[in-house]
Amino acid sequence: MRFLTEEDLRLLYRNSPFTEYRIESGTRLTPGGRQFLNDRGVRICGEQEVAGRGGMAGKPGAETPGNPSAAPASAATHTAPATPHELLALRRAQSIFLNTGAELLEHSVVTAGEVFELERLLAAVTAGDFTRLPEFPACTGINAENAGELLEDCFEVTGFHAQLEAGKEIVRLHGLRCELRCLEAELSGGRKRAVRIIINRLSQMICRALGGTTCQRKD
């Protein structure tokens, strides 16, 4: 199930105002997205048809637990072609991920493999494919509703964390996250959302490297 948020609809409406919006199969409006359309008098079409197939569409209270990578991606089909600057920034990020993954091989083969997989996802985003998103389980602070949003870091990475047994792993993953936060600010549409999901996946990886079972996210 993919979720269409207020931010997705606001971007589409800003680029080309519309009076009718059709819900595609496998897509569901978040409460904020529905309110955005209602506030502008936009007629919502296709909900009954989708509900008949999936049984969940159009029900604001129905949650879809589990994989945050099911977050909204429908805006991708309306995303303008990447500019030369965006392509350059994305490819630069890919090279940094490859370099970091190679460094992490000395510390954690598992984490290095995950970084390489995220680099492949960035490559897909560079090519205009926003359907290949990281697959990871929901945690206390990141779920299907907010995985595509710009979230704060779960906790501030400091010199204390650098001195831990997994310090090099934490610091390198934090560096990747900072790089993507700079990149995200330069992107739009489906590219922006896909990069946000990768950022949030990195946050989960940092928390895992830190250890423990208590969520570090500050509300």
LUMMAR-801673 format. One record per residue: residue in one letter; x, y, z of N, C-alpha, C, O in turn. Coordinates in pm, whole numbers, plus 50000, padded with zeros to 5 digits. Example, Ala and Ser with C-alpha at 12.3 -4.5 7.8 and 13.67 -1.06 7.14 Angstrom:
BEGIN
A513194943150780512304955050780513204967050780514244966850846;S512854977550708513674989450714512905000350787513415011450804;
END
This chain:
BEGIN
M500844988050000500005000050000500885012450000501815013450080;R500595021949912501325034549908500445045849961499245046149937;F501055054850033500315065650098500625078950030501785082350005;L499585086350000499715099349935499485110150039498385111250095;T500515118150066500445127950174500075141850123499985144250003;E499855150750218499575164750185500715170750106500485178550013;E501945167350142503105172950072503125168649925503425176749837;D502815155849899502755151049761501745159149681502035163949571;L500545160549737499455167349667499725182249653499365188249552;R500345188049753500655202349746501615205149630501465215049558;L502615196149614503575197649504502885196349369503135204349278;L502025186349355501305184349230500395196349200500315201049086;Y499715201149304498765212149286499495225049251499005233049172;R500675227049310501445239049281501915239049135501905249449068;N502335227349087502825226448949501695227648847501865233648740;S500535221948881499405222348787498095220448865497685209048889;P497425231348903496185230348981495155221448912495045221548790;F494405213948991493415204748935492155205249020492185209349135;T491045200848961489755200849032489275186749062488245184849127;E490015176749013489635162849034490905154549050491885156648979;Y490875145249143492035136449162491565121949171490665118749250;R492165113249090491785099149088492775090949169493985091849148;I492255083049263493075074349346493415061749267492525054649221;E494705059049251495135047349176495125034949266495145035949388;S495085023349202495095010749275496375009849358497455012949310;G496245005549483497395004149571497815017049637498865017549702;T497015027649622497325040749680496225044849777495045042349753;R496625051049887495675055549987496035069550033497215072750048;L495035077850054495265091350103495515091150253494825084150327;T496505098850299496645100950442495585111150485495055118250399;P495265112150613494285122050657494655136250614493785144050574;G495945139550621496375152850579496185155150430495815166050387;G496445144650350496255145750206494785147550171494445155450082;R493925140150239492485141350214491975155250250491165161150179;Q492465160550363492045173750406492505184450307491785194150280;F493715182650253494235192150155493315192850033492995203749985;L492875181249983491975181049868490625187049903490055194749825;N490105183550020488795188750060488825203950075487865210750037;D489905209250130490005223650151489975231250019489565242850015;R490415224849912490465231349782489325227249691489285230749573;G488385219749746487225215749669487535206049558486795205249460;V488605198449571488995188749469488165176049487488095170549597;R487555171349380486745159149387487655146949383488525145849297;I487445137749475488255125649484487535114349411486395111049445;C488195108549312487575097949231488325084749249489505084549283;G487615073949226488235060849223488345053749356488825042449361;E487915060149466488075053849597487235041349612487715031249665;Q485985041749567485125029949580485685018349499485645006849541;E486215021849381486775011549295487985005049360488134992849357;V488865013249421490045007949487489665000349611490234989849640;A488675005449688488254998749810487714984949781487904975649859;G487034983549667486474970649631487544960149608487324948249629;R488744964849563489824955449539490664952949663491094941749688;G490894963749744491804962249856491134962349990491674956950087;G489924968550000489204968550124489714978350227489154979050337;M490764986150196491344995250294491305009550248491335018650332;A491225012150119491315025750068490165034250116489035029450130;G490475046950142489435056450179489015055650324488045062250362;K489715047750407489375046750547490505053050628491525046650652;P490325065650670491395072850736491945065850859493125067750891;G491165057950929491635051851052492345038651031492885033051126;A492375033550909492985020450885494485022050865494915028850772;E495275015750950496715016850942497275004750868496664994050866;T498455006450807499154995550742500494993850810501455000450771;P500594985350913501834983750986502864976650901502554970650798;G504134977350949505164969550883506174977850811506794986650871;N506344975450682507464980650606507304995350572506394998950497;P508185004250624508085018450591508355021250445508005032050397;S508965011950373509245014550233507965014950151508005017850032;A506805011750215505535013050146505035027250147503905029850106;A505855036650193505485050750199505225056150060505605049849961;P504565068050050504095073249923505155074049815506265078749840;A504805069449696505705070849582504935075149459505525076549352;S503615077249472502795080349356503165093649294502905095849176;A503755102749372504145115649316505265114149215505535123249137;A505935102649217507075100649128506675101948981507445107048900;T505465097448948505045097948808504845112248761504755114648640;H504755121748854504545135648819505805144148838505765156348825;T506935137448870508165144748896508825148748764508945140748672;A509255161248757509915166248637511265159448620511845154648718;P511795158848497513125152948474514175159948560514085171948586;A515165152348603516215157948687517035168148611517315166448492;T517415178748679518295188748619519725183548621520035174348698;P520615189148539522025184948542522625186248682523435177848723;H522235196548756522765198448891522295187248983523075182149064;E521015183348973520485172449055521195159349024521545151849114;L521405156748896522085144448856523505144048910523975133648958;L524195155348904525565155948955525605153649105526465146449156;A524645159649177524595158049322524275143549361524845138249456;L523375137249287523025123249314524215114049288524475104949366;R524925116349179526075107749147527215109849247527945100449280;R527355121949296528355124549400528005116549525528875110549587;A526725116549562526295108949678526545093949659526965087049752;Q526305089049538526575074949509528035071549534528345061249595;S528935080149488530365077449505530745077349652531595069449694;I530135086149732530425086549875529925073849943530585068650033;F528765068949901528235056449957529165044749923529425036250009;L529665044249801530565033549762531855033849845532325023549891;N532405045749862533625047249940533405043250087534225036350147;T532275047650143531965044250282531735029350299532195023350397;G531025023350203530795008950210532095001150209532244991350282;A533055005550127534354998950121535085000150254535734990650298;E534975011850319535625013850449534975005250557535665000050646;L533665003650549532944996050652533174981050642532864973750737;L533714976250531533974961950517534924957050626534884945350663;E535764965950677536714962150782536024960950918536574954751010;H534844966850932534184967351062532924958851068532654952351169;S532134958850961530894951150959530504948150815530094957050740;V530644935650779530294931650642528794933650617528394937250506;V527984931250720526544932750706526184947250678525434950150584;T526724956450759526434970650739526964975550605526304983250536;A528154971050569528724974850439527804970450325527584977950231;G527274958150335526364953350232525104961750224524594964150114;E524614966350339523424974750340523714988350277522864994050207;V524914993650302525295006450240525395005050089524955013850015;F525964993950043526044991649899524644990549837524404995249726;E523714984449911522344983349862521694997149854520975000049758;L521955005749953521415019249948522005027049831521335035349770;E523265024349799523875030949682523165026649554522975034849464;R522785014049545522055009449427520685016049418520185018949309;L520085018549533518795025449535518965040049490518115045449419;L520065046249531520365059749484520565059849333520155069249265;A521195049449282521395048349137520045047549066519875053348958;A519095040349125517755039349067517075052949069516415056748972;V517235060449178516655073849187517265082849081516565090649016;T518575081849063519255089648960518685086748822518565095648738;A518325073948799517775069948670516285073048658515685070448553;G515685078548764514265082148758513335071148804512125072048783;D513875060648866513055049648917512875051549067513825050049144;F511635055049110511365057449251510625045749316510145046849429;T510535034649245509805023049297510695013949381510205006349464;R512005014749360512945006449435513355013849562514265022149559;L512685010849670512965017349797513455007049898513154995249885;P514205011549999514755001950097513654994650172512665000650213;E513834981750190512874973750264513384971950406514444966150427;F512644977050503513044975750642511814976750729510844983250692;P511844970350845510664970050932510444983351002511384990951024;A509204985951037508894998051112509494996951252509584986051309;C509915008451305510395008951443509525018751520508525023651468;T509895021551643509065030151727508885043951667507795049651673;G509955049551608509895063251559509655064751410509295075551365;I509845054051332509705054851187508765043851141508985032151171;N507715047651068506725037951022506245041650883506765050950820;A505235034450835504755036450698504175050350677504145055350564;E503705056650783503095069850769504125080950754503855090950686;N505295079550815506245090750816507595087550753508485095950755;A507765075550696509065071750642509535080950530510735082350508;G508595087050458508965095950348509025110450388509145119150301;E508935113350518508975127050566510385130650612511225121950635;L510635143650624511925148550672511895148350824511345157350886;L512485138050884512475136251029513805140851089514845140651023;E513735145151214514965148751285515775136051314515225125051317;D517085137851336517905126451376517375120751506516895128151592;C517475107651522516965101251644517715106351767517135107651875;F518995109251751519795115051859521015121651795521385118551682;E521625130751868522805137951818524035128951830524345123951938;V524725126951719525965119151719527115128251762527335138751701;T527835124251865528905132351922530195124351934530275112751892;G531195130751994532465123952017532325111852107533105102352098;F531335112152195531075100652281530805088252198531355077552224;H529945089752096529595078252013530785073551929530915061751900;A531655082951892532835079351812533795070351889534575063051828;Q533745070852022534665063052105534115049252141534805041352205;L532895046452101532305033452131532905022652044533615025551947;E532635010252077533154999151999532705000051853533474997151761;A531455004251834530925005851698531035020351652530295024551562;G531945028051712532045042251683532305045451537531675054351481;K533245038251475533555041051335532345038451245532105045751149;E531605028151278530405025051200529365036051217528765040551119;I529145040351341528155050851368528535063851298527685070251235;V529795067751309530245080451251530145080251099529755090251038;R530485069151037530415068350891528965068550842528665074950741;L528095061650912526685061850874526095075750894525275080350815;H526515082451001526065096151025526555105450914525835114550873;G527765103150867528285111150756527455109550630527195119250558;L527025097150602526165094750487524835101850504524305107650409;R524295101450624523015107950651523125123050632522225129250576;C524205128950678524415143350660524525146850511523985156850466;E525235138550437525375140750293524015140550225523725148950139;L523165131150264521845130150201520925141450245520055145550169;R521105146450366520285157950408520595170150322519695177750286;C521865172050289522225183050199521655180450060521175189649994;L521725167950015521205164449883519695166249877519175171549779;E518995161849981517525162749984517035176949964515995179149901;A517775186650017517355200650007517405205749863516785215849832;E518125198849777518285203149638517315196049543517235199649426;L516585186049594515735177849509514265181549522513895189649607;S513435175449438511995177849443511255165049405511855155449355;G509945165049431509085154149388509505140449438509885138849554;G509445130649350509755116849386511185114949432511455106649520;R512135122649374513525121549417513685125649563514385119049639;K513045136549601513135141349739512595130949836513225127949938;R511425125249806510815115449896511665102849905511835097350014;A512195098149794513015085949796514265088049881514655079049956;V514885099649869516085102449947515745103450096516525099150180;R514575109050128514165109850268514015095950329514385093650444;I513465086750252513295073050301514665066650328514825059550427;I515635069150240516985063850261517615070250385518305063450460;I517385083250406517885090050526517335083250651518085080650746;N516055080550652515435074350769515905060050789515985055250902;R516225053250680516815039950693518195040850759518535032550843;L518975050850722520275052850784520125055550934520935050951014;S519095063050972518855065651114518615052551189519105050751300;Q517865043551128517635030651192518945022751205519175016151307;M519775023351103521055016151106521965021651214522695014151279;I521945034951234522755041151338522275036651475523085033351562;C520965036551495520405031951623520785017451649521095013751762;R520755009251547521114995151563522574993651600522924985351685;A523445001751538524875001151569525135005351713526055000251778;L524325014751763524485019351901524115008351998524675007552107;G523164999751960522734988852047521614992952139521215004552142;G521114983452214520014986352305518664984152237518584982352116;T517624984452318516274981852267515344993852283514184993152242;T515845004752343515005016652365515165026452249516285029652210;C514055031152196514105040752085514755053652134514425058652242;Q515685059152055516415071152092515765083852041516225094852071;R514685082551964514085094251904513445102952011512745098052100;K513705116052000513115125752093511885131852029511975137451920;D510725131052094509485136552042509505151752054508535158252015;
END
